[in-house]
Amino acid sequence: MRNVAYTRAVDVQDAIQLMAARPGAKFLGGGTNLVDLMRENVERPETVIDVTGLPLDRVEERADGGLSIGATVRNTALAHDRRVRERYPFLAQSVLSGASGQIRNMATVGGNLMQRTRCPYFYDPAARCNKRTPGDGCDAIEGYHRDHAILGASPSCIAAHPSDLCVALAALDATVRVEGPDCTREIPFTRFHRLPGDTPERDTELRPDELVTAVGLPALPIAANSAYRKVRDRRSYAFALVSVAAAVAVDGDRIADVRLALGGVAHRPWRARVAEEAMRGAPATADTLQAAADAELADARGYPGNAFKIELARRTVVDVLLGLVAREGAR
């Protein structure tokens, strides 16, 4: 049994100062991932700093017509916020696709951004894992890797990012506001999470002494015609094999604009910019959508146990986009 110190921050600056005074401490939100990792001895902080009492639990209007989501907003509250459901339906759908109702009631938006991979070798201290112990090796490559990455992986790590919410946020061009001892930063969401490269132990661009305080959603009319599709082994409480967050605008018989991101396929939520570029201004046909999906997945690489995900991703992308094009055309 290890002793862990617990302290509760009274405001954002107090949280940052407590972290600076306790190197290696961890911020505690809902605890739905951190507590699991502590139980498995994967995370071993000497101190946890409870930030659930900070005044960051509101969804607020922005001057540009978008929304600001506080880091301690619970996932359930986010999914049922009327403004989110009306303006960004795929964001609400992504939240409701994740975990269970009980976990969504506890989990926070900031914690969702910071959750770590569910790779079984990462959770097993007896296994080799470069993410847990840099330089140790990766047992997933030669072992069980059915749920692992097909895009952006490296010889050091083939783990996939587990979040549903983050896939929709990547498609939305969201931003992450973080505060540290010296400054407040706004990080584009698509740059917040990292690909593994040679440093898979670094999941995000967040500095050790920084705290996520909010996520910003831009005013994005295209998001009103959006959908989130999650393909998984069972209907509830399962992580995605492949997920798709998409929004489409059609002008006449052509695709005027599109947003597309994939989950379950990479070390971070995968913004499908190649596919988006291929679709903008092109005829709103099945052939266009298929060609765009093919272009995005041209560099996808699988291992024997997960190569099926390439075709699964291709078909899911096309099916979701066809549905949105048909819905837009019926208006």
LOTI-256853 format. One line per 3 residues: number of its first residue (from 1); for each residue x, y, z of N, C-alpha, C. Coordinates in steps of 0.05 Angstrom, whole numbers, plus 5000, padded with zeros to 4 digits. Example, Ala and Ser with C-alpha at 12.3 -4.5 7.8 and 13.67 -1.06 7.14 Angstrom:
residues 2
1	5264,4886,5156,5246,4910,5156,5264,4934,5156  5257,4955,5142,5273,4979,5143,5258,5001,5157
This chain:
residues 331
1	5017,4976,5000,5000,5000,5000,5018,5025,5000  5012,5043,4981,5027,5068,4980,5010,5091,4991  5023,5108,5006,5009,5132,5015,5008,5153,4993
4	4985,5165,4990,4981,5186,4970,4969,5210,4984  4982,5233,4981,4971,5257,4994,4949,5269,4976  4929,5280,4990,4906,5292,4976,4903,5321,4984
7	4900,5338,4965,4894,5366,4971,4874,5377,4951  4859,5397,4960,4837,5408,4943,4843,5437,4936  4844,5443,4911,4849,5470,4902,4825,5488,4905
10	4829,5513,4913,4807,5531,4917,4801,5549,4893  4821,5553,4876,4817,5567,4851,4839,5558,4831  4838,5569,4807,4857,5560,4786,4885,5566,4794
13	4891,5590,4803,4918,5597,4811,4928,5580,4834  4911,5573,4853,4918,5556,4875,4926,5528,4864  4910,5518,4844,4916,5492,4832,4944,5492,4819
16	4950,5513,4804,4975,5515,4790,4998,5517,4810  4994,5533,4832,5015,5535,4852,5020,5509,4867  4998,5495,4873,5001,5469,4886,5017,5449,4868
19	5011,5450,4842,5026,5432,4824,5055,5440,4822  5061,5466,4822,5089,5474,4821,5104,5466,4846  5091,5465,4868,5104,5458,4893,5106,5428,4897
22	5093,5413,4881,5093,5384,4884,5098,5370,4857  5123,5371,4847,5129,5359,4822,5120,5329,4821  5108,5321,4799,5098,5294,4797,5070,5290,4807
25	5058,5311,4818,5030,5309,4827,5012,5307,4802  4987,5299,4807,4967,5296,4785,4942,5311,4793  4930,5325,4773,4904,5337,4778,4883,5315,4777
28	4863,5317,4795,4842,5298,4797,4815,5311,4790  4803,5302,4769,4776,5311,4762,4756,5290,4770  4743,5278,4750,4725,5256,4757,4739,5231,4767
31	4764,5228,4759,4780,5205,4769,4774,5179,4754  4757,5180,4733,4749,5155,4720,4771,5140,4706  4793,5155,4699,4816,5142,4686,4840,5142,4705
34	4845,5164,4719,4868,5166,4736,4867,5146,4759  4844,5143,4771,4842,5124,4794,4847,5096,4784  4837,5089,4761,4842,5062,4750,4872,5058,4746
37	4886,5078,4735,4914,5075,4730,4930,5074,4756  4921,5088,4776,4934,5086,4802,4930,5058,4815  4907,5047,4811,4902,5020,4822,4921,4999,4809
40	4927,5004,4783,4944,4985,4768,4973,4992,4771  4980,5012,4787,5008,5021,4790,5021,5031,4765  5004,5040,4746,5015,5052,4722,5021,5082,4727
43	5002,5095,4740,5007,5122,4750,5013,5120,4780  5034,5134,4789,5042,5132,4817,5047,5160,4829  5028,5178,4828,5032,5204,4839,5034,5203,4870
46	5051,5220,4881,5052,5223,4910,5030,5241,4920  5020,5258,4903,4999,5277,4910,4978,5278,4888  4952,5279,4895,4931,5286,4876,4919,5312,4885
49	4914,5330,4865,4904,5356,4870,4875,5357,4858  4856,5358,4876,4828,5357,4868,4820,5384,4856  4811,5384,4831,4803,5409,4818,4773,5410,4812
52	4758,5391,4823,4730,5390,4816,4714,5413,4828  4725,5426,4848,4710,5449,4860,4716,5475,4847  4733,5476,4826,4739,5501,4813,4715,5511,4797
55	4712,5537,4793,4689,5548,4779,4692,5545,4749  4694,5521,4740,4699,5515,4711,4677,5495,4701  4654,5496,4713,4633,5476,4708,4609,5487,4693
58	4615,5506,4675,4593,5518,4660,4598,5517,4629  4577,5516,4614,4578,5520,4585,4568,5548,4580  4585,5565,4568,4578,5593,4565,4580,5602,4536
61	4564,5622,4529,4564,5634,4502,4590,5650,4498  4601,5649,4473,4623,5665,4466,4614,5688,4448  4630,5709,4447,4623,5732,4431,4620,5726,4401
64	4635,5705,4392,4634,5698,4363,4611,5680,4357  4594,5674,4376,4571,5655,4371,4577,5627,4378  4602,5621,4386,4609,5594,4394,4603,5589,4423
67	4615,5568,4434,4611,5562,4463,4638,5557,4476  4639,5563,4502,4662,5557,4518,4653,5536,4539  4667,5513,4539,4660,5491,4557,4681,5489,4579
70	4673,5494,4603,4691,5492,4626,4702,5464,4629  4727,5462,4639,4740,5437,4641,4727,5417,4661  4712,5428,4680,4700,5409,4700,4671,5404,4694
73	4661,5413,4670,4634,5405,4662,4633,5374,4659  4613,5363,4671,4610,5333,4670,4601,5325,4642  4609,5302,4633,4602,5293,4606,4572,5292,4602
76	4557,5283,4622,4528,5281,4619,4516,5309,4615  4525,5328,4630,4515,5356,4628,4521,5367,4600  4544,5361,4589,4551,5370,4562,4533,5358,4541
79	4529,5332,4543,4513,5318,4523,4484,5328,4523  4474,5337,4546,4446,5345,4548,4442,5375,4547  4463,5390,4543,4460,5419,4540,4445,5425,4514
82	4424,5440,4515,4407,5446,4491,4424,5458,4469  4441,5477,4475,4457,5490,4454,4476,5471,4440  4487,5453,4455,4505,5433,4443,4489,5414,4425
85	4466,5405,4435,4450,5386,4419,4440,5399,4393  4434,5425,4393,4423,5438,4370,4445,5447,4350  4467,5458,4361,4487,5469,4343,4509,5449,4335
88	4514,5430,4353,4536,5411,4348,4526,5382,4355  4506,5372,4341,4494,5347,4349,4514,5324,4350  4534,5323,4333,4553,5301,4334,4570,5302,4359
91	4573,5325,4372,4587,5327,4397,4571,5314,4419  4546,5320,4420,4529,5306,4440,4528,5276,4435  4526,5268,4410,4525,5239,4403,4551,5225,4412
94	4573,5239,4408,4599,5226,4415,4601,5221,4445  4591,5240,4461,4592,5237,4490,4574,5213,4498  4550,5212,4487,4532,5190,4494,4541,5163,4484
97	4560,5163,4466,4571,5137,4456,4592,5126,4474  4602,5143,4493,4625,5135,4510,4617,5124,4537  4631,5104,4546,4629,5093,4573,4601,5085,4580
100	4593,5089,4605,4566,5083,4615,4554,5108,4627  4528,5107,4632,4516,5131,4644,4528,5139,4670  4535,5119,4687,4547,5125,4713,4574,5139,4710
103	4590,5130,4691,4617,5142,4686,4613,5170,4674  4595,5173,4656,4590,5199,4644,4582,5220,4665  4567,5210,4685,4559,5228,4707,4583,5238,4723
106	4604,5223,4724,4628,5231,4739,4649,5244,4722  4653,5234,4698,4676,5243,4681,4672,5273,4673  4695,5286,4671,4696,5315,4664,4707,5318,4635
109	4701,5341,4624,4711,5347,4597,4742,5348,4597  4753,5362,4617,4782,5364,4618,4795,5336,4622  4783,5320,4639,4793,5293,4643,4791,5276,4618
112	4770,5280,4602,4767,5266,4577,4790,5271,4558  4798,5297,4557,4821,5304,4540,4847,5291,4549  4849,5286,4575,4874,5276,4587,4875,5246,4590
115	4853,5232,4584,4853,5203,4588,4875,5190,4571  4884,5167,4580,4906,5153,4567,4896,5128,4553  4913,5117,4536,4905,5094,4520,4895,5070,4537
118	4878,5054,4526,4869,5030,4539,4884,5005,4529  4907,5009,4517,4923,4986,4508,4929,4968,4532  4923,4942,4530,4927,4924,4553,4955,4922,4563
121	4975,4926,4545,5003,4925,4553,5011,4950,4568  4998,4972,4563,5003,4996,4578,4993,4992,4607  4971,4978,4610,4960,4973,4637,4974,4951,4652
124	4991,4936,4639,5004,4913,4652,5033,4919,4658  5040,4924,4683,5068,4931,4690,5088,4909,4683  5078,4884,4679,5096,4862,4672,5103,4862,4642
127	5088,4877,4626,5092,4878,4597,5111,4900,4589  5123,4897,4565,5140,4919,4554,5122,4940,4542  5127,4965,4549,5111,4987,4539,5127,5012,4539
130	5133,5023,4515,5148,5048,4513,5133,5072,4524  5107,5070,4524,5091,5092,4535,5093,5094,4565  5094,5070,4577,5096,5070,4607,5125,5072,4616
133	5143,5058,4602,5172,5058,4609,5187,5063,4583  5195,5088,4577,5209,5094,4552,5233,5077,4548  5236,5066,4523,5258,5049,4516,5255,5020,4522
136	5232,5013,4534,5227,4985,4542,5219,4966,4520  5207,4977,4499,5197,4961,4477,5167,4962,4476  5155,4949,4456,5126,4949,4452,5116,4921,4447
139	5104,4909,4467,5094,4881,4464,5069,4880,4446  5056,4902,4442,5031,4901,4425,5038,4895,4396  5061,4902,4387,5067,4898,4359,5067,4868,4352
142	5078,4851,4369,5078,4823,4364,5055,4808,4379  5040,4823,4395,5019,4811,4411,4991,4817,4402  4974,4823,4422,4946,4830,4416,4944,4859,4408
145	4935,4864,4383,4934,4892,4373,4909,4897,4357  4888,4882,4362,4864,4886,4346,4852,4914,4348  4855,4927,4371,4843,4953,4376,4862,4976,4369
148	4885,4970,4358,4907,4990,4356,4907,5006,4330  4927,5024,4328,4927,5044,4307,4933,5033,4280  4921,5046,4260,4928,5040,4232,4939,5065,4218
151	4938,5088,4231,4948,5113,4221,4966,5126,4241  4989,5137,4232,5006,5153,4249,5021,5138,4270  5022,5111,4269,5036,5096,4289,5066,5097,4283
154	5082,5087,4302,5111,5086,4299,5121,5060,4310  5146,5053,4304,5158,5028,4316,5158,5028,4347  5155,5052,4358,5155,5054,4388,5128,5049,4400
157	5106,5054,4385,5080,5052,4397,5058,5051,4376  5039,5032,4379,5017,5030,4360,4990,5033,4375  4991,5044,4399,4967,5048,4415,4948,5068,4402
160	4922,5065,4407,4902,5083,4397,4890,5100,4419  4883,5125,4412,4870,5143,4432,4841,5133,4437  4832,5133,4462,4807,5120,4468,4782,5138,4467
163	4785,5165,4466,4762,5183,4470,4743,5184,4447  4717,5186,4453,4697,5192,4433,4693,5223,4430  4691,5236,4453,4687,5265,4453,4709,5279,4437
166	4734,5270,4440,4756,5284,4427,4755,5281,4396  4743,5261,4386,4740,5258,4357,4723,5280,4346  4700,5285,4359,4682,5307,4350,4696,5334,4354
169	4711,5338,4375,4725,5363,4380,4746,5368,4358  4759,5347,4349,4779,5350,4328,4765,5359,4302  4742,5348,4296,4727,5356,4272,4717,5385,4274
172	4713,5395,4298,4701,5421,4302,4721,5444,4301  4747,5438,4299,4767,5459,4301,4766,5473,4328  4761,5457,4349,4760,5468,4376,4788,5478,4384
175	4788,5493,4406,4813,5501,4419,4813,5493,4448  4837,5490,4459,4840,5482,4487,4853,5506,4502  4840,5516,4522,4853,5537,4538,4867,5525,4562
178	4892,5531,4566,4907,5520,4588,4920,5544,4603  4923,5540,4629,4936,5561,4645,4959,5549,4661  4981,5564,4661,5005,5556,4676,5015,5578,4693
181	5038,5575,4705,5049,5595,4723,5056,5622,4708  5062,5620,4682,5072,5644,4668,5052,5655,4648  5033,5639,4638,5016,5649,4617,4991,5632,4614
184	4972,5643,4598,4949,5628,4589,4953,5622,4559  4949,5598,4550,4953,5591,4522,4927,5580,4510  4923,5584,4484,4902,5572,4469,4915,5553,4449
187	4909,5527,4451,4922,5507,4434,4901,5496,4415  4905,5497,4388,4886,5485,4370,4883,5455,4377  4858,5446,4377,4853,5419,4387,4868,5398,4371
190	4870,5402,4345,4884,5382,4329,4914,5381,4334  4924,5400,4350,4953,5399,4357,4956,5392,4387  4935,5389,4401,4937,5384,4430,4948,5356,4436
193	4937,5336,4422,4947,5309,4425,4970,5303,4405  4988,5286,4413,5012,5280,4397,5011,5252,4384  5024,5250,4361,5030,5223,4351,5054,5212,4366
196	5058,5185,4366,5078,5174,4385,5106,5180,4377  5114,5178,4352,5142,5182,4344,5160,5166,4362  5181,5179,4371,5200,5166,4389,5195,5173,4418
199	5173,5188,4423,5167,5196,4451,5137,5190,4457  5130,5164,4456,5101,5157,4461,5092,5163,4489  5111,5167,4508,5103,5173,4535,5089,5200,4538
202	5093,5217,4517,5081,5244,4517,5055,5243,4501  5033,5244,4514,5007,5243,4501,4998,5269,4489  5005,5291,4502,4995,5318,4494,5017,5339,4494
205	5010,5362,4485,5029,5385,4486,5027,5400,4512  5011,5391,4531,5009,5404,4557,5035,5402,4572  5043,5424,4585,5067,5424,4602,5060,5412,4629
208	5079,5402,4644,5073,5389,4669,5060,5408,4690  5064,5434,4687,5053,5453,4707,5029,5468,4696  5016,5458,4675,4993,5471,4663,4967,5456,4669
211	4946,5471,4670,4919,5460,4676,4900,5467,4653  4886,5448,4642,4865,5453,4623,4842,5467,4637  4833,5490,4627,4811,5504,4640,4786,5506,4623
214	4788,5503,4597,4764,5505,4580,4770,5495,4552  4749,5487,4538,4750,5480,4510,4732,5500,4495  4742,5512,4474,4727,5531,4458,4716,5519,4433
217	4691,5524,4428,4678,5514,4403,4672,5539,4385  4682,5540,4361,4676,5562,4343,4647,5561,4334  4636,5584,4326,4610,5584,4312,4614,5570,4285
220	4600,5548,4281,4605,5531,4257,4578,5521,4247  4565,5536,4230,4538,5529,4221,4537,5501,4208  4559,5492,4195,4559,5466,4182,4554,5444,4203
223	4561,5449,4228,4559,5428,4249,4530,5420,4254  4511,5437,4246,4483,5430,4251,4475,5404,4235  4488,5400,4213,4484,5375,4197,4507,5356,4202
226	4507,5343,4224,4530,5326,4232,4521,5300,4244  4540,5281,4246,4534,5255,4258,4559,5243,4269  4556,5227,4290,4578,5211,4301,4570,5182,4300
229	4588,5166,4288,4583,5137,4286,4606,5122,4299  4599,5104,4317,4619,5088,4331,4615,5059,4326  4635,5046,4314,4634,5017,4309,4650,5003,4330
232	4637,4985,4344,4649,4972,4367,4639,4943,4370  4651,4928,4388,4644,4900,4390,4617,4895,4404  4609,4914,4421,4583,4912,4434,4571,4940,4435
235	4545,4942,4440,4531,4967,4438,4538,4987,4459  4545,4978,4483,4551,4997,4504,4577,4990,4519  4589,5010,4531,4613,5007,4547,4635,4992,4533
238	4641,5001,4509,4663,4989,4493,4676,5011,4477  4702,5009,4474,4717,5029,4459,4715,5024,4429  4719,5044,4414,4715,5043,4385,4736,5026,4371
241	4727,5009,4353,4745,4998,4333,4751,5020,4312  4729,5033,4304,4731,5057,4286,4708,5075,4293  4713,5101,4294,4691,5120,4297,4695,5142,4277
244	4672,5155,4270,4673,5177,4250,4656,5200,4261  4667,5224,4261,4652,5248,4266,4653,5265,4240  4629,5272,4230,4628,5285,4204,4606,5306,4204
247	4611,5327,4188,4591,5348,4183,4594,5356,4154  4571,5360,4141,4571,5365,4112,4552,5388,4105  4560,5405,4087,4543,5426,4075,4543,5421,4045
250	4519,5421,4033,4516,5417,4004,4504,5441,3991  4516,5449,3968,4506,5472,3952,4498,5461,3925  4473,5458,3920,4464,5446,3895,4472,5417,3894
253	4488,5410,3874,4496,5382,3872,4525,5378,3880  4537,5398,3895,4565,5396,3902,4568,5399,3932  4590,5389,3942,4597,5391,3970,4610,5418,3975
256	4596,5435,3990,4606,5462,3994,4628,5462,4016  4623,5446,4037,4642,5445,4059,4639,5419,4074  4659,5411,4088,4658,5385,4103,4678,5386,4125
259	4672,5372,4147,4690,5367,4169,4690,5338,4175  4713,5326,4179,4715,5297,4183,4738,5290,4201  4732,5273,4221,4753,5263,4239,4747,5234,4245
262	4768,5218,4251,4765,5190,4256,4776,5184,4284  4764,5164,4297,4773,5155,4323,4779,5125,4322  4794,5115,4342,4801,5087,4343,4822,5078,4324
265	4834,5098,4309,4852,5090,4287,4880,5101,4291  4884,5118,4311,4910,5131,4314,4915,5139,4343  4940,5147,4348,4948,5154,4375,4935,5180,4385
268	4922,5195,4366,4907,5219,4373,4882,5219,4355  4862,5234,4362,4839,5237,4343,4849,5246,4316  4840,5233,4295,4852,5236,4269,4835,5255,4252
271	4844,5279,4247,4830,5298,4230,4836,5290,4201  4815,5284,4186,4819,5274,4158,4820,5296,4138  4841,5312,4138,4843,5335,4121,4846,5328,4091
274	4860,5305,4086,4863,5297,4058,4835,5291,4046  4819,5277,4061,4792,5271,4051,4775,5297,4048  4777,5315,4067,4762,5340,4066,4769,5355,4040
277	4795,5357,4035,4804,5372,4012,4794,5359,3986  4793,5333,3986,4784,5319,3962,4754,5323,3957  4739,5328,3978,4710,5331,3975,4700,5359,3970
280	4714,5379,3980,4704,5407,3977,4702,5415,3948  4678,5423,3940,4674,5432,3913,4668,5409,3893  4670,5385,3902,4666,5361,3885,4637,5353,3884
283	4629,5338,3864,4601,5329,3863,4594,5312,3888  4570,5316,3898,4561,5302,3922,4551,5275,3915  4570,5257,3906,4563,5230,3897,4578,5209,3914
286	4569,5185,3912,4582,5163,3925,4611,5159,3915  4615,5164,3890,4642,5161,3879,4661,5181,3891  4652,5206,3895,4669,5227,3908,4676,5219,3936
289	4656,5209,3951,4660,5202,3979,4679,5178,3981  4676,5159,3963,4693,5135,3963,4722,5143,3957  4725,5160,3937,4752,5169,3930,4765,5185,3952
292	4750,5201,3966,4761,5216,3989,4770,5198,4011  4753,5178,4018,4761,5159,4038,4786,5143,4030  4787,5135,4005,4811,5121,3996,4836,5138,3999
295	4834,5164,3992,4857,5182,3994,4866,5185,4022  4847,5187,4041,4854,5191,4069,4868,5166,4080  4860,5143,4072,4870,5118,4083,4892,5106,4066
298	4903,5121,4047,4924,5110,4029,4949,5102,4045  4954,5116,4067,4978,5110,4082,4972,5093,4107  4948,5084,4109,4941,5067,4132,4956,5040,4130
301	4965,5031,4153,4980,5006,4155,4970,4990,4179  4963,4965,4174,4954,4948,4196,4973,4925,4201  4970,4913,4224,4983,4888,4231,4964,4865,4227
304	4973,4840,4228,4955,4818,4222,4928,4819,4237  4929,4828,4262,4905,4828,4278,4887,4852,4275  4896,4873,4261,4879,4897,4259,4877,4908,4231
307	4888,4895,4211,4887,4905,4184,4858,4908,4174  4840,4893,4185,4811,4896,4177,4801,4924,4183  4813,4939,4201,4803,4965,4208,4806,4985,4184
310	4824,4980,4166,4827,4998,4143,4801,4998,4126  4792,4974,4119,4767,4972,4104,4743,4981,4121  4743,4974,4146,4721,4983,4164,4720,5013,4165
313	4743,5026,4167,4743,5055,4168,4733,5067,4141  4742,5055,4119,4733,5065,4093,4702,5064,4090  4691,5041,4097,4662,5037,4094,4646,5055,4113
316	4657,5058,4137,4643,5075,4157,4642,5104,4148  4665,5114,4139,4667,5142,4129,4646,5146,4107  4646,5129,4087,4628,5133,4064,4599,5131,4073
319	4593,5113,4090,4565,5109,4099,4555,5134,4114  4571,5144,4132,4564,5168,4148,4560,5192,4130  4579,5196,4112,4578,5219,4094,4554,5217,4075
322	4548,5193,4065,4524,5190,4047,4499,5197,4062  4497,5190,4087,4474,5197,4103,4471,5226,4107  4493,5240,4111,4492,5269,4115,4485,5284,4089
325	4497,5275,4067,4491,5287,4041,4461,5284,4035  4450,5260,4040,4422,5255,4034,4404,5273,4052  4412,5276,4078,4396,5292,4096,4397,5321,4087
328	4420,5331,4079,4423,5359,4070,4407,5363,4045  4407,5344,4027,4393,5347,4002,4363,5346,4005  4354,5334,4028,4325,5332,4032,4313,5357,4045
331	4330,5375,4054,4320,5400,4067,4308,5419,4047
